[in-house]
Amino acid sequence: MTDYLLVHGAGQGAWSWGPVWGHLTAPEDHPPTLHKPRRANRVHPLDLPGHGADAGGDTAAVRLEECVQSITRAVEREDLKDLVLVGHGFAGSLVVQAASEMAVPPKRVVLVAGIVPAPQRPLISACSSRTRTAFRMVSMLSSMSRQDVRMPSYVINEYLCNGIDSMEVVQMMGFFGPMPTRVMKSRLPMENIELPCPVTYVVLTQDKVIASDLQARIAKRFNGVETVEIDSCHQVMAQRPKELAEVLLRYS
């Protein structure tokens, strides 16, 4: 039986995986046939520190090490076995670091438009120059106002959720939380990008947060990486949840 740990992107939470979770856990037959036992996978969406249900604290001050520890502790706490570890966006760096520290490595790491810099480089350095500039500006304004950095609604509409029905975006808008600015500025601690398990990189071809060609370059940092493309914006969990779930189920 394969277990999945799903780790969300910046400013989001376990909530973002809802549609994908549904496709991963739904029976093949509706209703399930009585004579055929259903093989259920455990699917655990995680709220990183300062995100989702844990967003009551100072998200901007959350440290990279805290996020990595929350991943490894979730694996131990939930006793996840035969693990497929999935990271979306900035969580790509977190799951890569966590996989390198686990006593029992996952059987596969899946990076969904994963933002993974070169070793010892800040996470934000893996993004495009436009994204880096926007992040610096928003961070500066946040520092001056002493308020958490939140993604403006136009950024969510035009960059994260481009191509998604406007009413669906409205329904999601209120769930987006503060940005983990300290994590984004932190350096990836790894000395090299060698993992003790296979890696799949899911390239999102319509992504405006991290362009598909940049995603492809990040993917090539991993030896023997398997690359899969999905025609989606950055918020693939909302736009193409079934397609993403089908990719993940390949490794069950």
C-alpha positions in Angstrom: 0.0 0.0 0.0 1.4 3.4 -1.0 1.0 6.4 1.3 1.1 10.0 0.0 2.2 13.1 1.9 1.1 16.3 0.0 2.9 19.5 0.8 1.3 22.8 -0.4 2.8 25.9 -1.9 3.5 29.3 -0.4 0.6 31.1 1.2 -1.6 28.1 0.9 -2.5 25.1 3.0 -3.7 21.5 3.1 -7.0 22.9 1.7 -5.4 23.4 -1.7 -5.1 19.6 -2.2 -8.9 18.9 -1.7 -9.8 18.1 -5.3 -6.7 16.0 -5.8 -7.3 14.1 -2.5 -10.8 13.3 -3.7 -9.4 11.7 -6.9 -6.7 9.8 -5.1 -9.0 8.3 -2.5 -12.2 7.7 -4.7 -13.0 4.0 -5.5 -12.6 3.0 -9.1 -16.2 1.8 -9.2 -19.2 3.8 -8.1 -20.4 2.4 -5.9 -17.5 0.1 -5.0 -18.1 -3.5 -6.0 -18.7 -5.8 -3.0 -16.6 -8.7 -4.4 -13.5 -6.7 -5.0 -11.7 -5.4 -2.0 -10.8 -1.7 -2.4 -7.1 -1.0 -2.0 -7.1 2.3 -0.2 -4.0 4.6 -0.1 -3.5 6.9 2.8 -3.3 10.4 1.5 -2.2 13.0 4.1 -2.3 16.8 3.1 0.0 18.7 5.4 -0.3 22.2 6.8 3.2 23.7 7.1 4.0 25.9 10.1 2.3 29.3 9.7 0.0 28.1 6.9 -3.6 26.8 6.6 -4.9 25.7 10.0 -1.7 26.9 11.6 -1.8 30.4 10.2 -2.4 32.1 13.6 1.3 32.9 14.2 3.8 35.0 12.3 4.1 33.3 8.9 6.8 35.7 7.8 9.1 34.5 10.6 8.7 30.8 10.0 12.1 29.1 9.4 12.9 26.7 6.6 14.1 24.2 9.2 10.7 24.3 10.9 9.0 23.4 7.6 11.3 20.6 6.9 10.9 19.2 10.4 7.1 19.4 10.1 7.4 17.1 7.0 9.7 14.5 8.6 7.6 14.5 11.8 4.4 14.0 9.8 5.9 10.9 8.2 6.8 9.6 11.7 3.6 10.6 13.4 1.3 9.2 10.7 3.6 6.2 10.3 3.6 6.7 6.5 5.1 3.7 4.6 6.1 3.2 1.0 5.9 6.9 0.7 5.4 9.2 -2.3 6.4 12.7 -1.1 4.8 15.5 -3.1 5.7 19.2 -3.1 4.0 22.0 -4.9 5.8 25.3 -5.8 8.1 26.5 -3.1 7.5 23.2 -1.1 9.6 21.5 -3.8 12.7 22.7 -1.9 11.3 21.5 1.4 10.4 18.0 0.3 13.8 17.6 -1.4 15.6 18.6 1.8 13.3 16.4 3.9 13.8 13.4 1.7 17.6 13.8 2.1 17.3 13.7 5.9 14.8 10.8 6.3 16.2 7.7 7.9 13.9 5.7 5.5 13.8 7.6 2.2 10.5 8.0 0.3 10.1 5.6 -2.6 9.6 8.7 -4.8 9.6 12.5 -4.7 7.2 14.3 -7.0 7.8 18.0 -7.6 4.8 19.9 -9.0 6.3 23.0 -10.6 8.8 22.7 -7.8 10.9 25.7 -7.0 14.3 24.2 -6.2 17.4 26.5 -6.3 21.0 25.3 -6.7 22.5 24.1 -3.4 23.3 26.9 -0.9 21.2 29.4 -2.9 18.0 31.2 -1.6 14.7 29.6 -2.6 13.5 32.8 -4.4 16.6 32.6 -6.7 15.0 29.7 -8.5 12.1 32.0 -9.7 12.1 34.2 -12.8 13.5 37.8 -12.5 10.0 39.2 -12.7 8.8 37.1 -9.8 12.0 37.9 -7.8 11.4 41.7 -8.4 7.8 41.5 -7.4 8.7 39.5 -4.2 11.3 42.1 -3.2 8.8 45.0 -3.7 6.1 43.3 -1.7 8.5 42.3 1.0 9.8 45.8 1.3 6.3 47.2 1.6 5.4 44.6 4.2 8.5 45.4 6.2 7.6 49.1 6.2 4.0 48.5 7.2 5.0 45.7 9.7 2.3 43.5 8.2 2.4 40.0 6.7 3.0 39.8 3.0 -0.2 38.6 1.3 -0.5 38.0 -2.4 -2.7 40.7 -4.0 -5.9 39.5 -5.6 -4.7 40.4 -9.1 -1.6 38.2 -8.6 -3.8 35.3 -7.6 -6.1 35.9 -10.5 -3.6 36.6 -13.2 -0.6 34.5 -12.2 -1.5 31.7 -9.9 -5.0 30.9 -11.3 -4.8 32.1 -14.9 -7.3 30.0 -17.0 -9.4 29.0 -14.0 -13.1 30.1 -14.0 -13.4 33.4 -12.2 -16.1 32.2 -9.8 -13.9 29.3 -8.8 -11.1 31.7 -8.1 -13.4 33.9 -6.0 -14.3 30.8 -3.9 -10.6 30.1 -3.3 -9.5 33.7 -2.7 -10.1 33.9 1.0 -8.1 30.7 1.7 -4.8 32.2 0.6 -2.8 33.3 3.6 0.4 35.2 4.4 3.7 34.5 2.6 6.6 32.7 4.4 9.1 35.5 3.4 11.9 34.2 5.7 11.7 30.7 4.1 11.7 32.2 0.6 14.9 34.1 1.4 16.5 31.1 3.1 19.3 29.1 1.4 18.8 25.5 0.5 21.0 23.7 3.0 21.9 20.7 0.8 25.4 20.4 -0.5 24.3 18.8 -3.7 21.0 17.7 -5.4 21.4 14.0 -5.0 18.5 12.2 -3.5 18.3 8.6 -2.3 15.1 8.0 -4.3 13.7 8.6 -7.8 12.3 12.0 -8.7 9.4 13.0 -11.0 9.0 16.6 -12.0 5.6 17.8 -13.2 6.0 20.7 -15.6 2.9 23.0 -15.7 2.9 24.4 -19.2 0.7 27.5 -18.6 2.4 28.5 -15.3 3.0 32.2 -15.0 4.7 32.0 -11.6 7.5 29.8 -12.8 7.7 29.5 -16.5 7.7 26.0 -18.0 11.2 26.4 -19.5 12.5 27.4 -16.1 10.8 24.4 -14.6 12.5 22.1 -17.2 15.9 23.5 -16.2 15.2 22.8 -12.5 14.1 19.3 -13.4 17.5 18.6 -15.1 19.3 19.2 -11.8 18.1 15.7 -10.7 19.8 12.7 -12.1 17.5 10.3 -13.9 14.5 12.6 -13.4 11.2 11.6 -15.0 9.4 14.7 -16.5 5.7 14.9 -17.0 3.7 17.8 -18.5 0.3 19.0 -17.6 -1.4 21.8 -19.5 -2.2 23.9 -16.4 -1.6 27.1 -14.5 0.4 27.1 -11.2 -2.8 26.1 -9.3 -3.0 22.7 -11.0 -4.8 21.2 -8.0 -7.8 23.3 -8.8 -7.6 23.4 -12.6 -6.5 19.8 -13.5 -6.9 17.8 -10.2 -7.8 14.5 -12.0 -4.8 14.7 -14.3 -2.5 15.4 -11.4 -4.0 12.5 -9.4 -3.5 10.2 -12.3 0.2 11.1 -12.4 0.6 10.4 -8.7 -1.3 7.1 -8.8 1.3 5.8 -11.3 3.6 5.3 -8.2 1.0 3.5 -6.0 
